[in-house]
Amino acid sequence: MKRPSTRESRLIAFHERLAAETAETLDLEKLLKALLSELSRLTGASSGSIMIHDPASGNLKLYVSARHPGRIGGMRPRPGTSLPLDEGIAGKVFRENAPIIVADRKTAEESLPWKHRKGRGGFMSLPLCIQRRVIGVLNLNCSDDLPGFTDEDVRLVTALTGSVAALVEKGRLLEELRQAHEETQKLYDLAVLLGREASLEATLTEALRKLAGDLEADRTAVIRFSMPQHPASGGDQPPTIVSAWRFENEHLKRLSAAVGQSLRTELALSRKTAPTDRLGRPPVSLPFREGKKVLELFCLPLLNVENDSFVLCAIRTPRSGDPDAAHRHYKFLSLAARQMGNALERSEMVEQLRIDKEVLLENALRNEIFLSISTELASTLDPHLVLRKAFDHFNRLVPYTTFTIMLFDEIEQTYRIIVQPSRRLGPAYLRQLRSEVVTSFGEYPADPPVDKGRVPVLEVFHPQNSDGPALGKYGQSMQMPIVLNDKITGLVHLSRVENITFTRTDFNKLSQFTAIFVTSIKNALIHKRTEKLAFTDPLTGLYNHRYFQESLHQEFIRSRRYEKPLSLMIIDIDHFKKFNDTWGHLTGDKVLIHVGEAFIRSVRSQIDTVARYGGEEFAILLPETPLAGARLFAERVRSAVESNPVHVDGKVLPVTISIGVACTLVTNCDKTSDLIAAADAALYAAKDAGRNQVKTFESEHLEHV
C-alpha cells in the first residue's frame, strides 16, 4: 500500500482534527476559530483572521480571528473592526480577487498598500469566494521568529478556501436568519401591544418602554410638532409630548432648544417623502449636548395630520463599533416607527369616526329640536308663549343659566328685556345681566336707538328649576343681535354661572335657533300689533268700545262661574264740551289723552281693563274687586285727575271727572247690559249731585235702571 505524501498526511491530520472539533460544537464561530487554529497549525502561522464584506458600510469587517496580533493580554480584538476596501492588503485582495503572499515584510515590495509593516515575518491574504463571488478575505500571519510560508503551505490553504468560504457564508446566513427572527419577533410583540384595546397614551407608553429596551435607548417619546404651511411667517407652536418613557418636559425643552430648528427642517423634508420610501433612509440622527454628555437623537416621522407632525424620538448614548449593528438598529427603528404611525393613524381614524358619529347624533337631535320648535312656535301667536316655548327647547341644545332677549316693543314703543332663568337669580345677578345686555346692545347701530334716559323694562319668567339658593353672578356669556326687516331691533344673550366657555358650535346653534325664533316672534308681534290696532282707540291708545265689550263678556262669565265679584267704572269728563267750544278740538283731544294716561298709571297692569267707551266717556273693568274696593279705587282715580291739570300753550286747564261704579255682587245682573246700566245710573247720580265725585249703584238706586 502506497504511503501518503507529506502534504496528504498533513491534510488528513487537519481534517481529522477539524472533524473532532465539529463533533464537539454546533457554534459556527467556535468552529471557524478552530478552523483558523488548525490552518495556523497546518501552515505554521502564528495567527489568522477572516474578514467579510459588509454591504451596508462597504467595508471589510472582522468576522472571526484566532491568536490575532491585535489581542493584548488575552483580550479579544475590538468588535466591529473594519477596513475600507481601498485600504490595506486585505482591501487590495478583495478588490482584485487575487492572493498576496509575502515571505518577509522587511523585503516585501514598497508598493503594497501597507497598514502595518513593523518587524519581519511573512503573511498570506487569500480571497474567499462563493460561486466566483468574493465574500471576504482569509489572512494568515507568521511572527518574526518563524520562517515564511512555503509554496506547499499556499497550495494547502488555497485548496481549503472554498470550505472556509462555505462555512463563513453559512454562518453569516444563519446569523442573518437569527437576527431577522429576533427582529420579527420584537416587531410582532410590538404590533400585538399596539393593537390592544386600551387608551392610546397607555399603549404608546408601554410600546416606548419596550422599544427603549430593544434599542438600548435611554429615553423614548412620541412628540407632536406644529409644522406651519409657511415657515417663514414664524409663530411656530412649541412641541408637545404625546406619550413618553423616561422623557419629561425638561428633556423636551433642552431638545427643542438644541436641535429644534434642525429637526423641523428634517421633518419638513420627510413630509415630502412617501412612507414606503423612508425605510431605505436612515433615521434623522442629531447629536446634542445634555450637560456634559453628548447624546444621539434619532427622529422618525410617524404621521402627518394637517399642520402637525407626530415624531418618534429615541435618545441614547452614542455607540461606537459595529456599523452593521447600527444599520440593523436603524432598520428596526424605521419598522417600529411605521407600526407606531399605523397605530396613531388608526387612533386618529377611530377618534374622527367618534367625532363624526357625535356630530351626526348632535345634528339629528338639533334638527329634531328645531323641527319641534318650528312646529310649536307656528301653533301660537302669543309673543310670551312663543318666548317660553323657545326658551324651554333651546336649553336642550345649549345648557344655560339665563336666556335673555332684549326686543323693541312697537306697541309700547320701548325696549323690553325678557329673562328666562334656569335657576333662581339673586339681585346682583340681575343687575349684572341688565347692565351687560344694555351695554352690549348699545354698541350696535340699533333701530330705533336705545333711549339712554329710559331704563328698559325687565321681565323675569319663573325659573325652570326653583330648587337651591339664588345665584349671585355669572362667569360666561354669549350674544348676538336680532335683525328684523334689515334692522337691528334686539339682542339675544346667554349667560352661564359655571365657568364653561361657550363654543363656536354653541354660537352656530344660537344663530340657527335665532333665525327660527325671530320669524316666529316677528309674526307674533305683527299679530299682536294688528290685534291691538283693531281693539285700540287711535287717539288715547286705550282699548276701544269693541274690545271693552268682549272683555266684559269674558269677565262676566268668569265672575259668575267662580262667584267672584266684577266691578265696572264708567267715567265722564265734566264739562268736556266747554274744552272743545272754548279752546278748540285739539285741546279737547289733549284732555282726552291726558285723562287716559292718568287711568293707565292707576290701574293694575295685565289685570284691569281701561277703554274709551265713547266720546268723553271711559270704562274700567276691575276683576275680582268688590264694590267697596272699587269705590276706593275710583276715588283715587278721580283725585289723581283733579290734582293734575292739563297744560296747553302756557295755560293751565283744570280737569275733573264723574264716576259711576257698579258690582255684580250688589247688582242683580243677568247679562252684561244690566251691569252697564247700573254703572250708568250711578254715573248720572254723580253728575246730578254736582259732578267731580264718585257714586256707587246700590239698592236705593234701582229706580234709575
ABEGO torsion letter per residue (X at the ends): XBBBBAAAAAAAAAAAAAAAAAAABABAAAAAAAAAAAAAAAAGBABBBBBBBBAAAGBBBBABBBGBAABBGGBBBBBGBBBBAABEAAAAAAAAGBBBBBABAAABBAABBBABABEBEBBBBBBBBBGGBBAEBBBBBBBAABBBBBAAAAAAAAAAAAAAAAAAAAAAAAAAAAAAAAAAAAAAAAAAAAABBBBAAAAAAAAAAAAAAAAGBABBBBBBBBBBABAAAEGBBBBBBABBBGBBAAAAAAAAAAAAAAAAAAAAAAAABBAAAAAABBBBBBBBBBEABBBBBBBBBABBBEABBBBBBBBBBBBBEBAAAAAAAAAAAAAAAAAAAAAAAAAAAAAAAAAAAAAAAAAAAAAAAAAAAAAAAAABABAAAAAAAAAAAAAAABBBABBBBBBBBAAAGBBBBBBBBABBBBAAAAAAAAAAAAAAAAABBBOBBBBAABBBBBBBBBBABABEBBBABBABBBBBBBBBGGBBABBBBBBBABBBBBBAAAAAAAAAAAAAAAAAAAAAAAAAAAAAAAABBAAAGBBBAAAAAAAAAAAAAAAAAAGBBBBBBBBBBBGAAAAAAAAEAAAAAAAAAAAAAAAAAABBBGABBBBBAEEABBBBBBBGBBAAAAAAAAAAAAAAAAABBBBBGGBBBBBBBBBBBBBAAABBBABAAAAAAAAAAAAAAAAAAGEGBBBBBBAAAAAAX
